[in-house]
Amino acid sequence: MVTPLTCRNFIHGEWLASSDGSCLNSYNPANRSEVVAVFPRSTLADVNRAVASAREAYQRWRLVPAPARAEYIYRVGELLGKYKEELALLICREMGKPLVEARGDVQEGIDCAFYSAGEGRRLFGQTTPSEMPNKMAMTVRTPVGVCALITPWNFPVAIPCWKAMPALVCGNTIILKPAEDTPACATKLIEIFAEAGLPAGVVNLVHGVGEEVGQALVEHPDVNLVSFTGSSQTGSVVGEICGRMHKRVCLEMGGKNAQIVMDDADLDLAVDGAIWGAFGTTGQRCTATSRLILHRDIKSKFTQMFQERAEQLKLGAGDQGDTDIGPIINAKQLQRVCEYIDIARSEGAQVLLGGEVVQTGHLQQGYFFPPTILDGVTPDMRVAREEIFGPVVALMEVSSFTEAIAILNNTNYGLSSSIYTRDVNLAFAAMRDIEAGITYINGPTIGAEVHLPFGGVKQTGNGHREAGSTSIDIFTEWKTVYVDFSGCLQRAQIDNR
Ligand code: ADP
């Protein structure tokens, strides 16, 4: 039995237990009896302390030149490289994804560090002529202030990095509130930020229950910005509070992503994409493929090829070398997946593969659910419209490109999308007509790169884009500056007419 790790909050450069000493456990989803970490169930007092620490540090941090702030983030990137394997193994144990994917999670953090740090020497504004003589005008970016970063468990390193790194380079101070399922990953990440030498109070970590400390951070009057990734349900709560308080808020929520396969597609390639898109990370990505929209002329061939490949996928713990599909994160999520299978059956869909919790051998110690294919799914069914967040994919038949696009768009979400076709005209029409923040041509719905904007339309988000150069739009305010060197009062729109 491995000894559980002890995690603490990180406030003003100190590692602290919760103010009342209470704790929670995180578990290995591949072996539910294994406690991975014991972490603080933080209180309102802890939240207040962290916000005060971030507020105080902000007054100095905002004055550190941006290229100097970025130097710390370069150092975080180097340290993430040094600890990559250790962190990846921790992700496997606490979150459950296969080791290769866990390494990818850390690599995304490294990529984000170097990309975000580069912004320290850009953060461009504009200069523009004034309409008056002897006067100039410009725009500069200023930090927003204290940022609360509320993150999910599915990318326990990459998502906090996506938020923290640009926030810090832009001159904000941060409080990370990680998911209850992955506190050890967050703790190791913040240890790395601490080792990089960031001044006390610039980076803070508060563990605990979302409805308690997460919401307390959102409601705190001294938190200027909330960046949230998680369920649509929680995102609505966060968005409502921030709306009421006129607070900056960036929401990244659910998806119901689809891959279209046209009759002229390279079917081997399309099957490769569908297997990775639907079952990679056990379907627990916000960009996972949860619908396959198949042209009727290739549907039966594609389905046969897809099913054969899905049957061969191996379930297991993330740190076992040959695992393709890790466990589902926790009991609640497993139950939700089961409920959706019942809903699918009751609505008339057929379960072609999977559909039952795995209860054999050592896999019964964890939350394992096999790759599941639902056939005969029609647009009105709930499994065609609602996010499931598990290794479940719905097959939908169409007879034309126009119908495929209409079905793809028939959801409240709009995160990722994909089309497999060899017809360049259809590819360009799809790029234009698909309602989503991300569209892949001849690639699966998953696979975002950090230097490109990430986010969705409709109810997936609230108009922001993380990653890429657009991330600095989230974490800065524009200031417009006029410099009048005429020595006299010049009235715009009046004195020059
Ligand atoms: P999931 O269902 O995928 O776990 P959640 O949206 O519940 O997604 O959780 C995402 C993050 O939001 C987690 O860090 C969680 O603790 C936090 N959270 C949950 N409820 C609230 C809330 N009411 N206010 C703020 N944060 C919350």
Boltz pocket constraint, residues with backbone or C-beta under 6 A from the ligand:
constraints:
  - pocket:
      binder: B
      contacts: [[A, 150], [A, 151], [A, 152], [A, 153], [A, 177], [A, 178], [A, 179], [A, 180], [A, 208], [A, 209], [A, 210], [A, 211], [A, 212], [A, 213], [A, 214], [A, 215], [A, 216], [A, 218], [A, 229], [A, 230], [A, 231], [A, 232], [A, 233], [A, 234], [A, 235], [A, 237], [A, 238]]
      max_distance: 6.0
